Amino acid sequence: MSTPYDLIVIGGGAAGFYGAITCAERLTECGLEARVLILEKSARVLDKVRISGGGRCNVTHHCFEPRRMATHYPRGNKALIGPLHRFGVSETVAWFNARGLKLKTEADGRMFPVSDDSQSVIDTLRRAADEAGVQVRTRAAVRSVEALRGDAEEPAFEITLRGDQTLRARHVLLATGGARAGGGAELARQLGHDLIEPVPSLFTFHVDDWRIRELQGLAVDPVRVRVIDQDLHNEGPVLITHRGFSAPAILKLSAWGARQLHALDYRFELAIDWLHGADPRPTFEKLRRQAGTRQVHTRSPFEAIPKRLWQRLVQAAGIDEGCTWAPLETEPRERLIAQLTDARFAVRGKSTHKDEFVTAGGVPTDAVDMRTLESRRCPGAFVAGELLDVDGVTGGFNFQNAWTTGHLAGRAIAERLGAWG
């Protein structure tokens, strides 16, 4: 049989590439041969990197303190504190800078390549893999992975591809992405892991309501959103889409409420405070005294609320189009306040956010050693990225999980193979 690989990485995404590169670079720097292979089931690698951030790739987030960074992960936050101390945002930024990829920080803290092109991130990773001697095979779907009984000098794993080709490796890194896809979850189970049921996270809300119909593209920032009868709330920008609501306030709400909203079958009532806690009554009183002859529907008195949305809310309050501010009675005024501060919308489903998908669930973090990402169930097997029960809110946090866990796994495997620490 041919010489076994030192490491076979199953999954050609961000975590898989980063783990493979880290392992191979450390072996090479120590004068050791790097026999590292990435297996990717699809036709091309790093597809999620390609589409993220609208094609710009939100590499990470400008949050350099590990404990504060970890608060952005609804699942896995405590487990990530240690790993982020060992390899966090500072180390990630330095790694890409050292390889010629400069990052920039936007006002909301998201960090993108200066090129604003995800292809530059892909090129950096592919080039680093090539230089480190990492082999990459696409259209290589893994059917099974089996732990063998062998000593330190013998192959520890046999990997069978579709088509029945078998490969052997001393170590294996599972980095298949979210367990929802099924393949990675099954491979983890074959190695003895019980998985937490994967459910979608980071999704938009389906709402069919005349108040927002044909208003797609309008955004209000900031607003407060909450799910009625659930302890779920958030704040930030909301974007009206052709199917309902999106933008960070909604996406973060979906992440923190991933399991609760799944249990509700994505059918619930959403309340929106378009004024972010502000009381509209003083503004109304000022308009009544100083612009009493102005028609209520004519112009939004709140800068954040676009005119077309304002007009729909006025209409929903039952205020006639010709009504002016001076004679506006208490009852319609209170109905308008309710539309502004506690507008209720029936959510009836969800959509993936910009072709991206994130899952809550997967391999429990207590089933791996979070210092090395080695499985506690199957020594020699490592798990990184979203296959772990770790997921972040929108803003570069899920990629940072991939860089952090991929790096720590790759480093631990290299050390196991004789490279320096």
C-alpha positions as CSV (number, residue, x, y, z in Angstrom):
1,M,0.0,0.0,0.0
2,S,1.2,3.5,-0.8
3,T,2.7,5.7,1.9
4,P,0.0,7.0,4.2
5,Y,-0.7,10.7,4.5
6,D,0.2,12.4,7.8
7,L,-3.0,14.3,7.6
8,I,-6.2,14.1,5.5
9,V,-8.5,17.0,5.9
10,I,-12.1,16.3,4.9
11,G,-13.6,19.6,3.7
12,G,-12.1,22.3,1.5
13,G,-13.5,25.3,3.2
14,A,-12.0,28.0,5.4
15,A,-11.3,25.8,8.5
16,G,-10.0,22.9,6.4
17,F,-7.6,25.0,4.4
18,Y,-6.4,26.8,7.4
19,G,-5.7,23.6,9.3
20,A,-4.0,22.0,6.4
21,I,-1.8,25.0,5.7
22,T,-0.8,25.4,9.4
23,C,0.2,21.8,9.7
24,A,2.1,21.7,6.4
25,E,3.9,25.0,7.1
26,R,5.1,23.9,10.5
27,L,6.3,20.5,9.2
28,T,8.2,22.2,6.3
29,E,9.8,24.8,8.6
30,C,11.1,21.9,10.7
31,G,12.6,20.2,7.7
32,L,9.9,17.4,7.7
33,E,8.0,16.2,4.7
34,A,4.5,17.5,4.6
35,R,2.1,14.8,3.4
36,V,-1.2,16.7,3.8
37,L,-4.2,16.2,1.6
38,I,-7.5,18.1,1.4
39,L,-10.6,16.3,0.1
40,E,-13.5,18.4,-1.1
41,K,-16.7,16.8,-2.4
42,S,-17.7,19.6,-4.7
43,A,-16.1,20.9,-7.9
44,R,-14.3,23.7,-6.2
45,V,-12.9,24.7,-2.8
46,L,-13.6,27.7,-0.6
47,D,-17.0,28.4,-2.0
48,K,-18.4,29.9,1.2
49,V,-15.4,32.3,1.2
50,R,-16.3,33.2,-2.4
51,I,-19.9,34.2,-1.6
52,S,-19.6,35.7,1.9
53,G,-20.1,39.4,2.5
54,G,-21.8,39.8,-0.9
55,G,-18.6,38.5,-2.7
56,R,-16.3,40.6,-0.6
57,C,-15.6,38.1,2.2
58,N,-16.0,39.3,5.8
59,V,-12.7,37.8,7.0
60,T,-13.1,38.6,10.7
61,H,-14.3,41.3,13.1
62,H,-12.3,44.2,14.7
63,C,-12.6,42.8,18.2
64,F,-9.2,41.9,19.6
65,E,-10.1,41.0,23.2
66,P,-10.9,37.3,23.3
67,R,-13.6,37.4,26.1
68,R,-15.5,40.2,24.3
69,M,-15.1,38.5,21.0
70,A,-16.5,35.3,22.4
71,T,-19.8,37.0,23.4
72,H,-20.7,37.1,19.7
73,Y,-21.2,33.4,19.6
74,P,-24.7,32.2,20.7
75,R,-23.3,28.6,20.9
76,G,-19.7,27.9,21.9
77,N,-19.0,31.3,23.5
78,K,-17.3,30.0,26.7
79,A,-15.6,27.2,24.9
80,L,-14.0,29.7,22.4
81,I,-12.4,32.0,25.0
82,G,-9.3,29.8,25.4
83,P,-8.8,29.2,21.7
84,L,-9.2,32.9,20.9
85,H,-6.4,33.7,23.4
86,R,-4.2,31.2,21.6
87,F,-5.0,32.3,18.1
88,G,-7.5,35.2,17.8
89,V,-8.2,38.2,15.6
90,S,-4.8,39.8,16.0
91,E,-3.0,36.6,14.9
92,T,-5.5,36.2,12.0
93,V,-4.9,39.8,10.7
94,A,-1.2,39.3,11.0
95,W,-1.3,36.0,9.1
96,F,-3.1,37.5,6.2
97,N,-0.9,40.7,6.2
98,A,2.3,38.6,6.2
99,R,1.0,36.9,3.0
100,G,0.2,40.2,1.3
101,L,-3.5,40.4,2.0
102,K,-4.3,43.7,3.7
103,L,-7.6,44.1,5.6
104,K,-9.7,47.2,6.3
105,T,-12.2,47.8,9.0
106,E,-15.7,49.2,8.3
107,A,-17.7,51.4,10.7
108,D,-19.6,48.4,12.1
109,G,-16.3,46.5,12.9
110,R,-16.4,44.1,10.0
111,M,-13.1,43.5,8.4
112,F,-12.7,42.9,4.6
113,P,-9.8,42.7,2.2
114,V,-8.8,46.1,0.9
115,S,-9.6,44.7,-2.6
116,D,-13.3,44.2,-1.6
117,D,-13.0,40.9,-3.5
118,S,-13.3,37.5,-1.9
119,Q,-11.2,36.1,-4.7
120,S,-8.2,37.7,-3.1
121,V,-8.8,35.8,0.1
122,I,-9.1,32.5,-1.9
123,D,-6.0,33.3,-3.9
124,T,-4.1,33.9,-0.6
125,L,-5.2,30.6,0.9
126,R,-4.6,28.6,-2.3
127,R,-1.1,30.1,-2.7
128,A,-0.2,29.4,0.9
129,A,-1.4,25.8,0.5
130,D,0.6,25.3,-2.7
131,E,3.8,26.8,-1.1
132,A,3.4,24.5,1.9
133,G,3.0,21.4,-0.3
134,V,-0.7,20.7,0.5
135,Q,-2.4,18.5,-2.0
136,V,-6.0,19.3,-2.9
137,R,-8.5,17.0,-4.5
138,T,-12.0,18.1,-5.6
139,R,-15.0,15.9,-6.5
140,A,-13.7,13.6,-3.8
141,A,-16.7,12.8,-1.6
142,V,-15.9,10.7,1.4
143,R,-18.2,7.8,2.1
144,S,-16.7,6.6,5.3
145,V,-13.9,7.1,7.7
146,E,-12.7,4.2,10.0
147,A,-10.3,4.4,13.0
148,L,-7.8,1.6,12.7
149,R,-5.9,-0.2,15.5
150,G,-2.3,0.7,15.0
151,D,0.7,2.1,16.8
152,A,2.2,5.6,16.3
153,E,4.1,4.5,13.2
154,E,1.1,3.0,11.4
155,P,-1.9,4.6,9.6
156,A,-4.6,5.4,12.2
157,F,-7.5,6.0,9.7
158,E,-8.8,4.5,6.5
159,I,-10.9,6.8,4.4
160,T,-13.2,5.4,1.7
161,L,-14.3,7.7,-1.2
162,R,-17.3,7.3,-3.3
163,G,-16.2,4.9,-6.0
164,D,-14.5,2.8,-3.3
165,Q,-11.0,4.2,-3.5
166,T,-9.4,4.0,0.0
167,L,-6.8,6.3,1.5
168,R,-4.9,6.0,4.8
169,A,-3.7,8.7,7.2
170,R,-2.2,9.1,10.6
171,H,-4.5,11.9,11.4
172,V,-7.8,13.2,10.1
173,L,-9.4,16.6,10.4
174,L,-13.1,16.9,10.0
175,A,-13.9,20.4,8.6
176,T,-17.0,19.8,6.5
177,G,-18.9,22.8,7.5
178,G,-22.4,22.9,9.1
179,A,-23.7,19.5,10.1
180,R,-27.0,20.2,8.5
181,A,-25.6,19.0,5.2
182,G,-25.5,15.5,6.6
183,G,-22.1,14.2,5.3
184,G,-19.9,15.7,8.0
185,A,-22.4,14.7,10.7
186,E,-22.3,11.1,9.5
187,L,-18.5,11.0,9.4
188,A,-18.4,12.4,13.0
189,R,-20.8,9.7,14.1
190,Q,-18.7,7.0,12.5
191,L,-15.9,8.2,14.7
192,G,-18.0,7.8,17.9
193,H,-19.5,11.3,18.3
194,D,-23.1,12.0,19.3
195,L,-24.2,15.2,17.6
196,I,-26.4,18.0,18.8
197,E,-29.2,18.3,16.3
198,P,-28.3,20.9,13.7
199,V,-30.8,23.7,13.0
200,P,-30.4,26.8,10.8
201,S,-29.0,30.0,12.2
202,L,-28.6,33.4,10.6
203,F,-31.7,33.6,8.4
204,T,-34.1,36.2,7.2
205,F,-37.9,36.3,8.1
206,H,-40.7,35.8,5.6
207,V,-43.5,38.4,6.2
208,D,-46.4,39.0,3.8
209,D,-47.9,42.3,5.1
210,W,-49.3,45.2,3.0
211,R,-47.5,47.7,5.2
212,I,-44.1,46.6,3.7
213,R,-45.2,45.3,0.3
214,E,-43.2,46.8,-2.6
215,L,-41.0,48.7,-0.1
216,Q,-38.0,46.3,-0.7
217,G,-34.7,48.1,-0.3
218,L,-35.9,50.5,2.5
219,A,-33.8,50.3,5.6
220,V,-34.3,51.7,9.1
221,D,-31.4,52.0,11.5
222,P,-31.5,51.5,14.4
223,V,-34.7,49.7,15.5
224,R,-35.6,47.2,18.2
225,V,-37.1,43.9,17.4
226,R,-38.5,41.2,19.6
227,V,-40.4,37.9,19.3
228,I,-43.7,37.9,21.1
229,D,-44.0,35.4,24.0
230,Q,-40.3,34.5,23.8
231,D,-37.3,36.0,25.6
232,L,-35.8,37.1,22.3
233,H,-34.9,40.6,21.3
234,N,-32.2,42.5,19.5
235,E,-31.5,45.9,17.9
236,G,-29.7,47.4,14.9
237,P,-30.6,47.9,11.2
238,V,-33.6,46.3,9.6
239,L,-34.0,46.0,5.9
240,I,-37.3,45.4,4.1
241,T,-36.9,42.8,1.4
242,H,-39.2,41.4,-1.3
243,R,-40.0,38.5,1.1
244,G,-40.0,40.2,4.5
245,F,-37.2,41.4,6.8
246,S,-33.4,41.1,6.9
247,A,-30.2,43.0,8.0
248,P,-28.2,42.6,11.3
249,A,-31.1,43.1,13.8
250,I,-33.0,40.2,12.2
251,L,-30.0,38.0,11.5
252,K,-28.7,38.3,15.1
253,L,-32.2,37.6,16.4
254,S,-32.3,34.5,14.3
255,A,-28.9,33.4,15.6
256,W,-29.7,33.8,19.3
257,G,-33.1,32.3,18.8
258,A,-32.1,29.5,16.4
259,R,-33.5,26.7,18.5
260,Q,-36.6,28.5,19.8
261,L,-37.6,29.6,16.4
262,H,-37.0,26.2,15.0
263,A,-39.3,24.8,17.7
264,L,-41.9,27.3,16.5
265,D,-41.6,26.1,12.9
266,Y,-40.6,29.7,12.1
267,R,-44.2,30.9,12.7
268,F,-44.4,33.6,15.3
269,E,-45.2,37.3,15.8
270,L,-42.5,39.9,15.5
271,A,-42.7,43.3,17.1
272,I,-40.7,46.2,15.7
273,D,-40.0,49.5,17.5
274,W,-39.1,51.6,14.5
275,L,-38.0,54.5,16.8
276,H,-35.5,52.4,18.9
277,G,-37.1,53.3,22.2
278,A,-37.8,57.0,21.5
279,D,-41.1,58.5,22.5
280,P,-42.9,60.1,19.5
281,R,-45.3,62.1,21.7
282,P,-43.1,65.2,22.1
283,T,-42.6,65.4,18.3
284,F,-46.3,65.0,17.7
285,E,-47.1,67.8,20.2
286,K,-44.5,70.1,18.5
287,L,-46.0,69.4,15.1
288,R,-49.5,70.1,16.5
289,R,-48.4,73.5,17.8
290,Q,-46.0,74.6,15.1
291,A,-47.2,72.8,11.9
292,G,-50.8,72.1,12.7
293,T,-52.0,72.6,9.1
294,R,-49.5,70.1,7.6
295,Q,-51.0,66.8,6.6
296,V,-49.9,63.9,8.7
297,H,-49.1,61.6,5.8
298,T,-47.1,64.2,3.8
299,R,-43.7,63.9,5.5
300,S,-42.0,61.6,8.1
301,P,-41.1,63.7,11.1
302,F,-38.5,61.1,12.0
303,E,-35.3,61.1,10.0
304,A,-34.7,57.4,10.2
305,I,-38.1,56.4,8.8
306,P,-38.4,56.7,5.0
307,K,-41.4,58.6,3.7
308,R,-43.0,55.6,2.0
309,L,-42.8,53.5,5.2
310,W,-44.2,56.4,7.2
311,Q,-47.2,56.7,4.9
312,R,-48.0,53.0,5.3
313,L,-47.8,53.3,9.1
314,V,-50.1,56.3,9.0
315,Q,-52.5,54.4,6.9
316,A,-52.3,51.4,9.2
317,A,-53.2,53.7,12.1
318,G,-56.5,54.5,10.3
319,I,-55.6,58.2,9.7
320,D,-57.2,59.7,6.6
321,E,-54.9,61.0,3.9
322,G,-56.1,64.6,4.3
323,C,-55.9,64.7,8.1
324,T,-53.7,67.5,9.5
325,W,-51.7,67.5,12.8
326,A,-53.7,70.1,14.7
327,P,-57.0,68.2,14.9
328,L,-55.5,64.8,15.2
329,E,-57.4,63.1,18.0
330,T,-56.1,61.0,20.8
331,E,-57.3,57.6,19.6
332,P,-55.7,57.7,16.1
333,R,-52.6,59.4,17.6
334,E,-52.2,56.4,19.9
335,R,-52.7,54.0,17.1
336,L,-49.9,55.7,15.2
337,I,-47.7,55.5,18.2
338,A,-48.4,51.8,18.4
339,Q,-47.4,51.4,14.7
340,L,-44.2,53.3,15.3
341,T,-43.1,51.6,18.6
342,D,-44.8,48.2,18.6
343,A,-45.7,47.2,15.1
344,R,-46.7,43.5,14.9
345,F,-45.9,41.3,11.9
346,A,-46.7,37.7,11.4
347,V,-43.6,35.7,10.4
348,R,-44.3,32.7,8.3
349,G,-41.0,31.1,7.4
350,K,-37.4,31.9,6.7
351,S,-34.8,32.2,3.9
352,T,-31.1,31.7,3.7
353,H,-29.2,35.0,4.0
354,K,-27.5,35.8,0.6
355,D,-26.9,32.2,-0.2
356,E,-24.9,31.8,3.0
357,F,-25.9,29.3,5.6
358,V,-24.9,28.8,9.2
359,T,-26.0,26.0,11.5
360,A,-26.4,25.7,15.2
361,G,-25.5,22.3,16.4
362,G,-22.9,19.6,15.5
363,V,-20.1,18.0,17.5
364,P,-20.4,19.2,21.2
365,T,-17.5,21.3,22.3
366,D,-17.0,19.1,25.3
367,A,-16.4,16.1,23.0
368,V,-13.1,17.7,21.9
369,D,-10.1,19.2,23.6
370,M,-10.5,22.9,22.8
371,R,-6.8,23.5,23.2
372,T,-6.0,21.2,20.3
373,L,-9.4,20.4,18.7
374,E,-8.6,16.6,19.1
375,S,-11.6,14.4,19.6
376,R,-12.0,12.9,23.1
377,R,-13.9,10.1,21.5
378,C,-11.4,9.1,18.9
379,P,-7.7,10.1,19.4
380,G,-6.0,11.2,16.2
381,A,-9.2,12.7,14.8
382,F,-9.7,16.5,15.0
383,V,-12.8,18.7,14.4
384,A,-12.8,22.3,13.3
385,G,-15.0,25.0,12.0
386,E,-18.8,24.9,11.9
387,L,-19.0,21.1,12.3
388,L,-18.5,22.0,16.0
389,D,-21.5,23.3,17.9
390,V,-20.1,26.8,17.6
391,D,-21.8,29.5,15.6
392,G,-21.5,33.3,15.6
393,V,-23.7,36.2,14.6
394,T,-23.2,38.0,11.4
395,G,-20.1,40.2,11.1
396,G,-17.1,37.9,10.5
397,F,-17.4,35.8,13.6
398,N,-18.0,32.5,11.9
399,F,-14.9,32.8,9.8
400,Q,-12.9,33.7,12.9
401,N,-14.1,30.4,14.4
402,A,-12.8,28.7,11.3
403,W,-9.4,30.4,11.4
404,T,-9.0,29.8,15.1
405,T,-10.0,26.2,15.3
406,G,-8.4,25.3,12.0
407,H,-5.1,26.8,13.1
408,L,-5.1,25.1,16.5
409,A,-5.9,21.7,15.0
410,G,-3.2,22.1,12.4
411,R,-0.6,23.2,14.9
412,A,-1.4,20.3,17.3
413,I,-1.2,17.7,14.5
414,A,2.2,19.1,13.4
415,E,3.5,18.9,16.9
416,R,2.3,15.3,17.2
417,L,4.3,14.6,14.0
418,G,7.5,16.1,15.4
419,A,7.3,19.8,14.5
420,W,8.3,22.4,17.1
421,G,5.6,24.0,19.2
